[in-house]
Amino acid sequence: MGLTSRFLSLFSILTAVMLTVASLTAEWVFEACMVTDASGNRISLFEAQRKGERLTREVQATLDRVETKGKIADMVVSGEMSLIEGAAWFRSLSREPHAWHALVCPPPGPKEGEGWCRLLVDWIDTRTRFDRTASEADAVRQCLESELQTHLDRDGCIELPD
């Protein structure tokens, strides 16, 4: 009898727990998986995970573009690529959505070859100041500005290849 009464009390407790769990609405279960954003709006953990994955992809794409820009800059400085070719590559890297992060200044337009060249010269100047002496960085900048001015004097404007 002792075993039967224990079994019945365990059975009634288990039944009560199962009825309680069964009475939970799906909304309550999903609500438990919700967090709020800075504005107090509820977002699900699944949505937060998707946003996190999207941001991870965007960050990786940005890092890849920066690495490519570094290679372009090195090739321009070493003479393997002209300033005009490098500027055309910079322009093509900035055509992708979310590729431009300098919110205070818009990118040069697609027909503004001189603007893309000047952007590349500034980018190379900033980059060379980290791994060269100031006088070497100044010499690189002067060389690039001279190349740009030669094209402007000869052609009047800069047309980048597609």
ChimeraX attribute file (.defattr): number of C-alpha atoms within 10 A of each C-alpha:
attribute: neighborCount
match mode: 1-to-1
recipient: residues
	/A:1	6
	/A:2	7
	/A:3	8
	/A:4	9
	/A:5	10
	/A:6	11
	/A:7	12
	/A:8	12
	/A:9	12
	/A:10	12
	/A:11	12
	/A:12	12
	/A:13	12
	/A:14	12
	/A:15	12
	/A:16	12
	/A:17	12
	/A:18	11
	/A:19	11
	/A:20	10
	/A:21	10
	/A:22	10
	/A:23	9
	/A:24	10
	/A:25	10
	/A:26	10
	/A:27	9
	/A:28	10
	/A:29	10
	/A:30	11
	/A:31	14
	/A:32	11
	/A:33	13
	/A:34	17
	/A:35	13
	/A:36	12
	/A:37	11
	/A:38	6
	/A:39	6
	/A:40	8
	/A:41	9
	/A:42	13
	/A:43	14
	/A:44	16
	/A:45	16
	/A:46	11
	/A:47	11
	/A:48	15
	/A:49	11
	/A:50	12
	/A:51	12
	/A:52	12
	/A:53	12
	/A:54	12
	/A:55	12
	/A:56	12
	/A:57	12
	/A:58	15
	/A:59	12
	/A:60	12
	/A:61	15
	/A:62	17
	/A:63	12
	/A:64	12
	/A:65	16
	/A:66	13
	/A:67	12
	/A:68	15
	/A:69	20
	/A:70	15
	/A:71	13
	/A:72	23
	/A:73	25
	/A:74	17
	/A:75	15
	/A:76	21
	/A:77	19
	/A:78	11
	/A:79	10
	/A:80	12
	/A:81	15
	/A:82	17
	/A:83	26
	/A:84	22
	/A:85	16
	/A:86	24
	/A:87	27
	/A:88	20
	/A:89	19
	/A:90	20
	/A:91	25
	/A:92	13
	/A:93	17
	/A:94	16
	/A:95	12
	/A:96	10
	/A:97	8
	/A:98	10
	/A:99	15
	/A:100	14
	/A:101	11
	/A:102	8
	/A:103	7
	/A:104	6
	/A:105	8
	/A:106	9
	/A:107	18
	/A:108	16
	/A:109	10
	/A:110	15
	/A:111	12
	/A:112	15
	/A:113	20
	/A:114	20
	/A:115	17
	/A:116	25
	/A:117	26
	/A:118	17
	/A:119	17
	/A:120	25
	/A:121	25
	/A:122	15
	/A:123	14
	/A:124	22
	/A:125	21
	/A:126	13
	/A:127	15
	/A:128	20
	/A:129	15
	/A:130	10
	/A:131	10
	/A:132	12
	/A:133	11
	/A:134	13
	/A:135	10
	/A:136	14
	/A:137	19
	/A:138	15
	/A:139	13
	/A:140	20
	/A:141	19
	/A:142	14
	/A:143	14
	/A:144	23
	/A:145	17
	/A:146	12
	/A:147	15
	/A:148	20
	/A:149	16
	/A:150	12
	/A:151	17
	/A:152	13
	/A:153	9
	/A:154	9
	/A:155	10
	/A:156	10
	/A:157	14
	/A:158	19
	/A:159	15
	/A:160	20
	/A:161	10
	/A:162	8
